[in-house]
Amino acid sequence: MQQVFAFASLVVLVLAFSLSSSNFFQFSNIVGILLSTAVIGVLALGSTFVIITGGIDLSVGTVMTLSAVMTGVFITYWGLPVPLGILGGILTGAICGLISGAVISKMKIPPFIATLAMMMVAKGLALVISGAKPIYFDENTGYSKLALDSIVGKIIPGFDIPNGVLIFFAAAIVGGIILSKTIVGRYNFALGSNEEATRLSGINVNYWKIVIYTLTGVFTGLAGVLMASRLNSAHPSLGAGYELEAIAAVVLGGTSLSGGKGTIIGTVIGALIMSVLTNGLRILSVPQEWQTVVVGFVIVLAVYADILRRRKK
């Protein structure tokens, strides 16, 4: 029902903005919305796994930035081939997730504090490694084609869907399979439903927490790679605040902050809602500061809706 409600909200937003402005429901603008959803959507996919466990990861925004910076270092400074640079960026996110998971499971530090510390560490490292300035990619590397080129457009002329959008949907499919068809997904829900019962049943809770936070880091690293490709540069201070949008997208999609409940398709819908809302307000010439206010209210309403669902249950 929550997914149906979220999808209905998305449809209402699209209709409202389409009626408010003739510029909204145009192919170029829809493609722009999908492309902007790609980064925040991949980031939200990773956050879904952590939130289902009943935890939280406040570091995804700055870890995404650090992953983008490291991708720039590998490709621009070290001269590595683009595929190796991309792999290095994703591994950067995975390592950060691994460290966060180890700190939470082994040192018994609450996820809020552990990931807050990782957020500060990643932010500082991104500034130090980049020299507090953007790292630009050489056009000859073709790195920007990862997100901005269109394989679909070459097959179907005029239907130029950016590769970044395809990567987002592919990541969503992979995430959905992991969550619903693998042992990682089963233990993910078990941890969020009742961690103590899961431990008493003989499952190594600490190990699977580390696995889940590392998996979140993989998606975060991929988001950083996509963001850098979309901008054709790695900005060391660009990811601040992305973690809140990712969490909002996850909660809007029906994942419970108390854990034990959530879906990937719901997160995809939630990410689309966030992008449509931001794009629609921008087309209506709503000032940037008021856009931020509206997004803040949406986050509060999403969390409150989750609280009401839990009370009803």
Backbone hydrogen bonds in HBPLUS format (Angstrom, degrees):
<---DONOR---> <-ACCEPTOR-->    atom                        ^
c    i                          cat <-CA-CA->   ^        H-A-AA   ^      H-
h    n   atom  resd res      DA  || num        DHA   H-A  angle D-A-AA Bond
n    s   type  num  typ     dist DA aas  dist angle  dist       angle   num
A0005-PHE N   A0001-MET O   2.83 MM   4  6.08 157.6  1.88 149.4 155.8     1
A0006-ALA N   A0002-GLN O   2.84 MM   4  6.06 154.9  1.90 145.5 152.6     2
A0007-PHE N   A0003-GLN O   2.85 MM   4  6.06 160.9  1.89 149.4 154.5     3
A0008-ALA N   A0004-VAL O   2.87 MM   4  6.04 155.2  1.93 146.0 153.4     4
A0009-SER N   A0005-PHE O   2.92 MM   4  6.14 149.4  2.01 142.9 151.4     5
A0010-LEU N   A0006-ALA O   2.98 MM   4  6.28 150.3  2.07 145.0 153.1     6
A0011-VAL N   A0007-PHE O   2.99 MM   4  6.30 158.5  2.03 149.8 154.8     7
A0012-VAL N   A0008-ALA O   2.95 MM   4  6.18 159.3  2.00 148.5 154.1     8
A0013-LEU N   A0009-SER O   2.97 MM   4  6.18 158.5  2.02 148.3 153.7     9
A0014-VAL N   A0010-LEU O   3.00 MM   4  6.25 163.7  2.02 151.7 155.9    10
A0015-LEU N   A0011-VAL O   2.94 MM   4  6.17 164.4  1.97 152.8 157.0    11
A0016-ALA N   A0012-VAL O   2.85 MM   4  5.98 160.6  1.89 149.4 155.3    12
A0017-PHE N   A0013-LEU O   2.94 MM   4  6.10 170.1  1.95 156.1 158.1    13
A0018-SER N   A0014-VAL O   2.92 MM   4  5.95 148.7  2.02 142.2 151.8    14
A0019-LEU N   A0015-LEU O   2.97 MM   4  6.15 152.6  2.05 147.4 153.4    15
A0020-SER N   A0016-ALA O   3.01 MM   4  6.16 137.8  2.19 137.0 149.2    16
A0021-SER N   A0017-PHE O   2.99 MM   4  6.07 143.8  2.13 144.8 151.4    17
A0024-PHE N   A0021-SER O   3.38 MM   3  5.74 164.4  2.41 106.9 111.4    18
A0026-GLN N   A0024-PHE O   2.87 MM   2  5.66 139.3  2.03 101.2  90.6    19
A0029-ASN N   A0026-GLN O   3.05 MM   3  5.32 118.3  2.45 103.1 118.2    20
A0030-ILE N   A0026-GLN O   2.88 MM   4  6.12 162.6  1.91 163.5 169.2    21
A0031-VAL N   A0027-PHE O   2.92 MM   4  6.11 159.3  1.97 151.3 156.8    22
A0032-GLY N   A0028-SER O   3.03 MM   4  6.21 148.0  2.13 134.6 143.6    23
A0033-ILE N   A0029-ASN O   2.89 MM   4  6.22 149.6  1.98 147.2 155.1    24
A0034-LEU N   A0030-ILE O   2.97 MM   4  6.27 162.7  2.00 151.3 155.3    25
A0035-LEU N   A0031-VAL O   2.89 MM   4  6.10 154.9  1.96 148.4 155.6    26
A0036-SER N   A0032-GLY O   2.97 MM   4  6.16 156.0  2.03 145.3 151.5    27
A0037-THR N   A0033-ILE O   2.90 MM   4  6.10 137.4  2.09 141.5 154.1    28
A0038-ALA N   A0034-LEU O   3.09 MM   4  6.30 131.1  2.34 138.2 149.7    29
A0038-ALA N   A0035-LEU O   3.22 MM   3  5.19 134.7  2.44  93.4 105.2    30
A0041-GLY N   A0037-THR O   2.59 MM   4  5.31 143.7  1.72 148.3 159.8    31
A0042-VAL N   A0038-ALA O   3.01 MM   4  6.06 162.2  2.04 142.4 146.1    32
A0043-LEU N   A0039-VAL O   3.08 MM   4  6.28 160.8  2.12 150.3 156.1    33
A0044-ALA N   A0040-ILE O   2.88 MM   4  6.04 148.5  1.98 138.6 147.2    34
A0045-LEU N   A0041-GLY O   2.89 MM   4  6.18 145.2  2.01 146.3 156.1    35
A0046-GLY N   A0042-VAL O   3.34 MM   4  6.68 158.3  2.39 148.3 150.9    36
A0047-SER N   A0043-LEU O   3.18 MM   4  6.49 156.9  2.23 142.9 149.7    37
A0048-THR N   A0044-ALA O   2.93 MM   4  6.13 138.4  2.11 146.8 156.9    38
A0051-ILE N   A0047-SER O   2.95 MM   4  6.12 170.2  1.96 160.8 163.5    39
A0052-ILE N   A0048-THR O   3.00 MM   4  6.09 152.1  2.08 148.1 155.1    40
A0053-THR N   A0050-VAL O   3.06 MM   3  5.35 132.8  2.29 101.7 114.2    41
A0055-GLY N   A0050-VAL O   3.22 MM   5  5.51 148.2  2.33 154.3 145.4    42
A0054-GLY N   A0051-ILE O   2.90 MM   3  5.06 155.0  1.96 106.5 114.6    43
A0260-GLY N   A0052-ILE O   2.65 MM 208  5.14 161.2  1.69 142.7 142.9    44
A0063-VAL N   A0059-SER O   2.84 MM   4  5.86 160.7  1.88 166.3 173.0    45
A0064-MET N   A0060-VAL O   2.94 MM   4  5.84 147.7  2.05 133.8 142.2    46
A0065-THR N   A0061-GLY O   3.20 MM   4  6.49 149.7  2.29 135.5 143.2    47
A0066-LEU N   A0062-THR O   2.86 MM   4  6.14 158.3  1.91 146.9 152.6    48
A0067-SER N   A0063-VAL O   2.85 MM   4  6.05 154.7  1.91 147.5 154.3    49
A0068-ALA N   A0064-MET O   2.99 MM   4  6.28 151.3  2.07 144.7 152.4    50
A0069-VAL N   A0065-THR O   2.90 MM   4  6.21 157.8  1.95 151.7 158.0    51
A0070-MET N   A0066-LEU O   2.87 MM   4  6.10 161.3  1.90 151.0 155.9    52
A0071-THR N   A0067-SER O   2.95 MM   4  6.13 148.7  2.05 141.0 149.7    53
A0072-GLY N   A0068-ALA O   3.00 MM   4  6.32 152.1  2.08 144.2 151.6    54
A0073-VAL N   A0069-VAL O   2.87 MM   4  6.23 149.3  1.96 147.4 156.7    55
A0074-PHE N   A0070-MET O   2.88 MM   4  6.09 165.9  1.90 152.0 154.9    56
A0075-ILE N   A0071-THR O   3.02 MM   4  6.16 162.9  2.05 150.0 154.4    57
A0076-THR N   A0072-GLY O   2.77 MM   4  5.41 150.6  1.86 140.0 149.7    58
A0077-TYR N   A0073-VAL O   3.07 MM   4  4.87 125.6  2.38 111.7 127.0    59
A0078-TRP N   A0073-VAL O   2.87 MM   5  6.21 152.3  1.95 164.5 172.8    60
A0080-LEU N   A0074-PHE O   2.92 MM   6  5.68 163.7  1.94 159.2 154.8    61
A0084-LEU N   A0081-PRO O   3.08 MM   3  5.47 118.1  2.48 108.4 122.7    62
A0085-GLY N   A0081-PRO O   2.98 MM   4  6.28 155.4  2.04 154.6 162.6    63
A0086-ILE N   A0082-VAL O   2.88 MM   4  6.13 156.9  1.93 158.1 163.8    64
A0087-LEU N   A0083-PRO O   2.98 MM   4  6.20 160.5  2.02 145.3 150.7    65
A0088-GLY N   A0084-LEU O   2.84 MM   4  6.04 153.5  1.91 145.1 152.7    66
A0089-GLY N   A0085-GLY O   2.98 MM   4  6.25 150.3  2.07 144.0 151.4    67
A0090-ILE N   A0086-ILE O   3.03 MM   4  6.36 159.9  2.08 153.0 157.8    68
A0091-LEU N   A0087-LEU O   2.87 MM   4  6.07 159.3  1.92 150.7 157.0    69
A0092-THR N   A0088-GLY O   2.96 MM   4  6.13 141.9  2.11 139.9 149.8    70
A0093-GLY N   A0089-GLY O   3.33 MM   4  6.71 155.4  2.40 144.1 148.4    71
A0094-ALA N   A0090-ILE O   3.01 MM   4  6.34 155.7  2.07 147.0 154.4    72
A0095-ILE N   A0091-LEU O   2.84 MM   4  6.04 158.0  1.89 151.3 156.0    73
A0096-CYS N   A0092-THR O   3.11 MM   4  6.36 159.9  2.15 147.6 152.8    74
A0097-GLY N   A0093-GLY O   2.96 MM   4  6.22 157.8  2.01 148.8 155.1    75
A0098-LEU N   A0094-ALA O   2.82 MM   4  6.04 152.0  1.90 146.4 154.8    76
A0099-ILE N   A0095-ILE O   2.93 MM   4  6.20 158.9  1.98 150.6 155.2    77
A0100-SER N   A0096-CYS O   3.00 MM   4  6.25 164.5  2.03 149.9 154.0    78
A0101-GLY N   A0097-GLY O   2.88 MM   4  6.06 164.2  1.90 150.7 155.3    79
A0102-ALA N   A0098-LEU O   2.93 MM   4  6.11 154.5  2.00 147.1 154.1    80
A0103-VAL N   A0099-ILE O   2.93 MM   4  6.13 160.9  1.96 153.5 158.4    81
A0104-ILE N   A0100-SER O   2.97 MM   4  6.17 158.4  2.01 150.0 156.0    82
A0105-SER N   A0101-GLY O   2.91 MM   4  6.00 166.4  1.93 150.0 153.9    83
A0106-LYS N   A0102-ALA O   2.80 MM   4  5.47 158.5  1.85 142.6 150.1    84
A0107-MET N   A0103-VAL O   3.14 MM   4  5.11 137.6  2.33 114.1 126.5    85
A0113-ILE N   A0110-PRO O   3.07 MM   3  5.55 117.3  2.48 111.2 124.4    86
A0114-ALA N   A0110-PRO O   2.96 MM   4  6.16 174.3  1.96 164.6 166.5    87
A0115-THR N   A0111-PRO O   2.92 MM   4  5.80 168.2  1.93 147.3 151.1    88
A0116-LEU N   A0112-PHE O   3.03 MM   4  5.97 137.7  2.21 131.1 143.0    89
A0117-ALA N   A0113-ILE O   2.94 MM   4  6.18 154.6  2.00 149.2 154.9    90
A0118-MET N   A0114-ALA O   3.04 MM   4  6.35 154.3  2.10 140.8 148.3    91
A0119-MET N   A0115-THR O   2.83 MM   4  5.95 145.2  1.95 136.9 146.4    92
A0120-MET N   A0116-LEU O   3.15 MM   4  6.49 152.9  2.23 144.3 149.8    93
A0121-VAL N   A0117-ALA O   2.93 MM   4  6.23 159.7  1.98 151.2 157.5    94
A0122-ALA N   A0118-MET O   2.82 MM   4  5.91 170.0  1.83 153.3 156.1    95
A0123-LYS N   A0119-MET O   3.01 MM   4  6.09 154.9  2.08 140.5 147.9    96
A0124-GLY N   A0120-MET O   2.97 MM   4  6.14 162.3  2.01 147.4 151.9    97
A0125-LEU N   A0121-VAL O   2.88 MM   4  6.09 164.6  1.91 154.3 158.8    98
A0126-ALA N   A0122-ALA O   2.95 MM   4  6.05 157.7  2.00 146.4 152.1    99
A0127-LEU N   A0123-LYS O   3.23 MM   4  6.48 154.4  2.30 143.6 149.7   100
A0128-VAL N   A0124-GLY O   2.91 MM   4  6.15 160.4  1.95 152.7 158.8   101
A0129-ILE N   A0125-LEU O   2.83 MM   4  5.83 173.1  1.83 154.9 157.2   102
A0130-SER N   A0126-ALA O   3.19 MM   4  6.04 155.1  2.26 134.3 141.2   103
A0131-GLY N   A0127-LEU O   3.03 MM   4  5.75 115.0  2.47 131.7 145.2   104
A0132-ALA N   A0127-LEU O   2.75 MM   5  4.44 132.9  1.97 138.6 145.7   105
A0131-GLY N   A0128-VAL O   3.22 MM   3  5.14 147.8  2.33  96.7 106.3   106
A0135-ILE N   A0234-ALA O   2.95 MM  99  5.02 156.3  2.01 132.9 140.0   107
A0234-ALA N   A0135-ILE O   2.77 MM  99  5.02 152.3  1.84 139.7 149.3   108
A0137-PHE N   A0232-ASN O   3.25 MM  95  5.67 176.3  2.25 137.9 136.8   109
A0141-THR N   A0138-ASP O   3.05 MM   3  5.68 156.5  2.10 116.3 122.8   110
A0142-GLY N   A0139-GLU O   3.15 MM   3  5.65 147.5  2.26 109.9 118.3   111
A0145-LYS N   A0142-GLY O   3.13 MM   3  5.57 146.4  2.25 108.1 117.4   112
A0146-LEU N   A0143-TYR O   3.07 MM   3  5.78 160.0  2.11 119.0 124.5   113
A0147-ALA N   A0144-SER O   3.29 MM   3  5.99 138.5  2.48 115.2 121.5   114
A0148-LEU N   A0144-SER O   2.97 MM   4  5.99 169.2  1.99 160.8 162.0   115
A0149-ASP N   A0145-LYS O   3.18 MM   4  4.39 148.3  2.29 103.2 111.4   116
A0164-GLY N   A0147-ALA O   2.98 MM  17  3.97 158.3  2.03 120.8 115.1   117
A0163-ASN N   A0149-ASP O   2.70 MM  14  5.75 147.8  1.80 176.7 171.5   118
A0154-LYS N   A0151-ILE O   3.18 MM   3  5.30 130.5  2.44  96.7 109.3   119
A0155-ILE N   A0151-ILE O   3.26 MM   4  6.61 138.6  2.44 140.6 151.4   120
A0155-ILE N   A0152-VAL O   3.03 MM   3  5.14 128.5  2.30  97.9 111.9   121
A0156-ILE N   A0152-VAL O   2.67 MM   4  5.85 170.9  1.68 164.7 167.7   122
A0159-PHE N   A0156-ILE O   3.03 MM   3  5.66 161.2  2.06 143.9 147.0   123
A0161-ILE N   A0159-PHE O   3.00 MM   2  6.00 126.3  2.30 111.2  95.7   124
A0165-VAL N   A0162-PRO O   3.10 MM   3  5.62 135.9  2.31 110.0 119.8   125
A0167-ILE N   A0163-ASN O   2.85 MM   4  6.17 155.3  1.91 156.1 163.6   126
A0168-PHE N   A0164-GLY O   3.00 MM   4  6.22 151.5  2.09 140.0 147.4   127
A0169-PHE N   A0165-VAL O   3.04 MM   4  6.39 163.8  2.07 152.3 155.2   128
A0170-ALA N   A0166-LEU O   2.85 MM   4  6.03 153.7  1.92 146.7 154.9   129
A0171-ALA N   A0167-ILE O   2.81 MM   4  5.99 155.9  1.87 147.4 154.1   130
A0172-ALA N   A0168-PHE O   2.90 MM   4  6.18 147.0  2.01 144.3 154.2   131
A0173-ILE N   A0169-PHE O   2.97 MM   4  6.25 152.0  2.05 144.6 151.2   132
A0174-VAL N   A0170-ALA O   2.98 MM   4  6.29 163.6  2.01 151.2 155.4   133
A0175-GLY N   A0171-ALA O   2.79 MM   4  5.96 161.4  1.82 147.6 153.6   134
A0176-GLY N   A0172-ALA O   2.82 MM   4  5.98 153.2  1.89 144.9 152.3   135
A0177-ILE N   A0173-ILE O   2.97 MM   4  6.23 154.7  2.04 148.4 154.8   136
A0178-ILE N   A0174-VAL O   2.96 MM   4  6.22 164.1  1.98 153.7 158.0   137
A0179-LEU N   A0175-GLY O   2.93 MM   4  6.09 158.7  1.98 147.6 153.5   138
A0180-SER N   A0176-GLY O   2.97 MM   4  6.01 151.2  2.06 144.5 151.5   139
A0181-LYS N   A0177-ILE O   2.75 MM   4  5.22 148.6  1.84 146.5 151.7   140
A0186-ARG N   A0182-THR O   3.20 MM   4  6.60 157.9  2.25 147.1 153.1   141
A0187-TYR N   A0183-ILE O   2.98 MM   4  6.15 169.8  1.99 152.5 154.8   142
A0188-ASN N   A0184-VAL O   2.87 MM   4  5.93 137.6  2.05 138.1 150.9   143
A0189-PHE N   A0185-GLY O   3.09 MM   4  6.38 161.0  2.13 153.7 154.8   144
A0190-ALA N   A0186-ARG O   2.99 MM   4  6.21 152.8  2.07 142.6 151.3   145
A0191-LEU N   A0187-TYR O   2.90 MM   4  6.00 158.6  1.95 145.7 149.5   146
A0192-GLY N   A0188-ASN O   3.26 MM   4  6.53 156.3  2.32 142.6 148.7   147
A0193-SER N   A0189-PHE O   2.86 MM   4  6.00 146.0  1.98 148.1 157.6   148
A0194-ASN N   A0190-ALA O   3.05 MM   4  6.10 176.8  2.05 154.3 155.3   149
A0198-THR N   A0194-ASN O   3.05 MM   4  6.26 152.4  2.13 147.3 155.6   150
A0199-ARG N   A0195-GLU O   2.94 MM   4  6.23 151.9  2.02 146.8 154.0   151
A0200-LEU N   A0196-GLU O   2.91 MM   4  6.18 159.4  1.95 150.4 156.0   152
A0201-SER N   A0197-ALA O   3.04 MM   4  6.18 129.4  2.30 137.7 149.8   153
A0202-GLY N   A0199-ARG O   3.09 MM   3  5.55 161.0  2.13 114.1 117.7   154
A0205-VAL N   A0203-ILE O   2.92 MM   2  5.69 112.9  2.39 114.8  97.9   155
A0208-TRP N   A0204-ASN O   3.24 MM   4  6.55 165.2  2.27 155.8 159.2   156
A0209-LYS N   A0205-VAL O   2.97 MM   4  6.17 146.3  2.09 149.9 159.5   157
A0210-ILE N   A0206-ASN O   3.14 MM   4  6.41 158.7  2.19 147.8 152.6   158
A0211-VAL N   A0207-TYR O   3.02 MM   4  6.36 154.7  2.09 145.8 153.3   159
A0212-ILE N   A0208-TRP O   2.96 MM   4  6.09 159.3  2.01 143.7 148.5   160
A0213-TYR N   A0209-LYS O   2.97 MM   4  6.20 165.5  1.99 154.3 157.8   161
A0214-THR N   A0210-ILE O   2.92 MM   4  6.02 149.6  2.01 144.6 153.6   162
A0215-LEU N   A0211-VAL O   2.90 MM   4  6.13 152.9  1.97 145.7 153.3   163
A0216-THR N   A0212-ILE O   2.94 MM   4  6.24 153.9  2.01 145.6 152.7   164
A0217-GLY N   A0213-TYR O   2.99 MM   4  6.24 147.2  2.10 136.7 145.6   165
A0218-VAL N   A0214-THR O   2.97 MM   4  6.38 139.6  2.14 144.0 155.2   166
A0218-VAL N   A0215-LEU O   3.10 MM   3  5.06 123.1  2.44  93.0 107.3   167
A0219-PHE N   A0215-LEU O   3.24 MM   4  6.65 160.5  2.28 153.3 155.7   168
A0220-THR N   A0216-THR O   2.93 MM   4  6.19 153.2  2.01 146.4 155.0   169
A0221-GLY N   A0217-GLY O   2.80 MM   4  5.99 157.0  1.86 148.2 153.6   170
A0222-LEU N   A0218-VAL O   3.00 MM   4  6.27 155.0  2.06 147.1 153.9   171
A0223-ALA N   A0219-PHE O   2.95 MM   4  6.22 150.5  2.03 144.7 152.7   172
A0224-GLY N   A0220-THR O   3.01 MM   4  6.37 150.5  2.10 146.1 154.0   173
A0225-VAL N   A0221-GLY O   3.00 MM   4  6.32 152.7  2.07 147.8 155.1   174
A0226-LEU N   A0222-LEU O   2.97 MM   4  6.25 158.6  2.02 150.6 155.9   175
A0227-MET N   A0223-ALA O   2.89 MM   4  6.10 158.7  1.93 149.0 155.1   176
A0228-ALA N   A0224-GLY O   3.00 MM   4  6.16 164.2  2.02 148.9 152.8   177
A0229-SER N   A0225-VAL O   3.01 MM   4  6.18 152.6  2.09 142.8 150.7   178
A0230-ARG N   A0226-LEU O   2.85 MM   4  6.02 156.4  1.90 150.3 156.7   179
A0231-LEU N   A0227-MET O   3.11 MM   4  6.33 154.7  2.17 148.1 153.8   180
A0232-ASN N   A0228-ALA O   2.73 MM   4  5.48 118.5  2.11 133.9 150.7   181
A0233-SER N   A0228-ALA O   3.10 MM   5  5.14 131.1  2.35 139.2 147.0   182
A0242-TYR N   A0239-GLY O   3.12 MM   3  5.61 164.2  2.15 132.6 136.5   183
A0244-LEU N   A0241-GLY O   3.24 MM   3  5.58 132.5  2.48 104.0 114.5   184
A0246-ALA N   A0242-TYR O   2.90 MM   4  6.15 155.2  1.96 152.5 159.9   185
A0247-ILE N   A0243-GLU O   2.97 MM   4  6.15 160.5  2.01 144.1 149.1   186
A0248-ALA N   A0244-LEU O   2.90 MM   4  6.05 158.2  1.95 144.7 151.3   187
A0249-ALA N   A0245-GLU O   2.91 MM   4  6.11 155.7  1.97 144.7 150.9   188
A0250-VAL N   A0246-ALA O   3.01 MM   4  6.28 156.2  2.07 148.2 154.5   189
A0251-VAL N   A0247-ILE O   2.96 MM   4  6.21 164.8  1.98 155.2 158.6   190
A0252-LEU N   A0248-ALA O   2.81 MM   4  5.93 161.8  1.84 151.9 157.7   191
A0253-GLY N   A0249-ALA O   3.10 MM   4  6.19 138.4  2.28 136.2 146.2   192
A0253-GLY N   A0250-VAL O   3.20 MM   3  5.20 127.6  2.49  92.3 105.7   193
A0255-THR N   A0250-VAL O   3.30 MM   5  5.84 158.7  2.35 153.1 147.2   194
A0254-GLY N   A0251-VAL O   3.00 MM   3  5.28 164.1  2.02 111.8 115.7   195
A0256-SER N   A0261-LYS O   3.11 MM   5  5.56 149.7  2.21 130.6 138.3   196
A0259-GLY N   A0256-SER O   3.05 MM   3  5.34 160.8  2.08 108.2 114.3   197
A0267-THR N   A0263-THR O   3.34 MM   4  6.56 148.9  2.45 132.2 139.7   198
A0267-THR N   A0264-ILE O   3.04 MM   3  5.05 116.5  2.46  95.3 110.7   199
A0268-VAL N   A0264-ILE O   2.97 MM   4  6.34 154.2  2.04 153.4 160.5   200
A0269-ILE N   A0265-ILE O   3.09 MM   4  6.36 160.2  2.13 147.0 151.6   201
A0270-GLY N   A0266-GLY O   2.89 MM   4  6.15 157.0  1.95 146.2 153.2   202
A0271-ALA N   A0267-THR O   2.85 MM   4  6.10 155.1  1.92 151.3 157.2   203
A0272-LEU N   A0268-VAL O   3.04 MM   4  6.29 154.2  2.10 146.6 153.5   204
A0273-ILE N   A0269-ILE O   2.93 MM   4  6.24 150.1  2.03 148.5 157.0   205
A0274-MET N   A0270-GLY O   3.12 MM   4  6.43 158.7  2.17 147.6 152.0   206
A0275-SER N   A0271-ALA O   3.09 MM   4  6.35 159.8  2.13 148.0 153.2   207
A0276-VAL N   A0272-LEU O   2.85 MM   4  5.96 166.1  1.86 153.8 157.9   208
A0277-LEU N   A0273-ILE O   2.93 MM   4  6.00 162.1  1.96 149.5 154.7   209
A0278-THR N   A0274-MET O   3.07 MM   4  6.24 165.6  2.10 146.5 150.2   210
A0279-ASN N   A0275-SER O   2.89 MM   4  6.00 168.6  1.90 153.1 156.9   211
A0280-GLY N   A0276-VAL O   2.81 MM   4  5.82 161.3  1.84 148.6 154.5   212
A0281-LEU N   A0277-LEU O   3.06 MM   4  6.18 162.5  2.09 148.6 152.9   213
A0282-ARG N   A0278-THR O   3.07 MM   4  6.23 150.7  2.16 142.6 150.9   214
A0283-ILE N   A0279-ASN O   2.96 MM   4  6.23 155.5  2.02 150.5 156.7   215
A0284-LEU N   A0280-GLY O   3.03 MM   4  6.25 146.4  2.15 143.1 152.3   216
A0286-VAL N   A0281-LEU O   2.93 MM   5  5.35 165.8  1.95 165.5 161.0   217
A0285-SER N   A0282-ARG O   2.98 MM   3  5.03 153.8  2.05 105.4 110.2   218
A0290-TRP N   A0287-PRO O   3.02 MM   3  5.40 125.1  2.33 106.3 120.0   219
A0291-GLN N   A0287-PRO O   3.01 MM   4  6.36 145.3  2.13 149.6 160.5   220
A0292-THR N   A0288-GLN O   3.09 MM   4  6.44 152.6  2.17 149.7 155.8   221
A0293-VAL N   A0289-GLU O   3.18 MM   4  6.49 146.5  2.30 134.5 143.3   222
A0294-VAL N   A0290-TRP O   2.95 MM   4  6.22 161.2  1.99 150.0 153.7   223
A0295-VAL N   A0291-GLN O   2.98 MM   4  6.27 162.7  2.01 151.9 156.3   224
A0296-GLY N   A0292-THR O   2.97 MM   4  6.16 151.4  2.05 142.9 151.0   225
A0297-PHE N   A0293-VAL O   3.01 MM   4  6.38 152.9  2.09 149.8 156.6   226
A0298-VAL N   A0294-VAL O   2.95 MM   4  6.27 152.4  2.03 148.7 156.9   227
A0299-ILE N   A0295-VAL O   2.99 MM   4  6.30 153.0  2.07 148.9 155.3   228
A0300-VAL N   A0296-GLY O   3.10 MM   4  6.43 159.2  2.15 148.2 153.2   229
A0301-LEU N   A0297-PHE O   2.90 MM   4  6.15 164.9  1.92 153.7 157.7   230
A0302-ALA N   A0298-VAL O   2.87 MM   4  6.03 153.9  1.94 147.6 155.0   231
A0303-VAL N   A0299-ILE O   3.02 MM   4  6.26 162.0  2.06 151.0 154.9   232
A0304-TYR N   A0300-VAL O   2.87 MM   4  6.07 159.1  1.92 150.6 157.3   233
A0305-ALA N   A0301-LEU O   2.84 MM   4  5.99 152.5  1.91 144.7 152.1   234
A0306-ASP N   A0302-ALA O   3.11 MM   4  6.38 147.4  2.22 139.7 148.1   235
A0307-ILE N   A0303-VAL O   2.98 MM   4  6.35 150.5  2.07 146.2 154.3   236
A0308-LEU N   A0304-TYR O   2.93 MM   4  6.25 158.9  1.97 151.7 156.8   237
A0309-ARG N   A0305-ALA O   2.99 MM   4  6.22 152.7  2.06 143.7 151.0   238
A0310-ARG N   A0306-ASP O   3.05 MM   4  6.33 156.2  2.11 147.1 152.9   239
A0311-ARG N   A0307-ILE O   2.97 MM   4  6.27 156.4  2.02 150.8 157.4   240
A0312-LYS N   A0308-LEU O   2.96 MM   4  6.13 162.0  1.99 150.2 154.8   241
A0313-LYS N   A0309-ARG O   2.94 MM   4  6.15 153.1  2.01 144.9 152.5   242
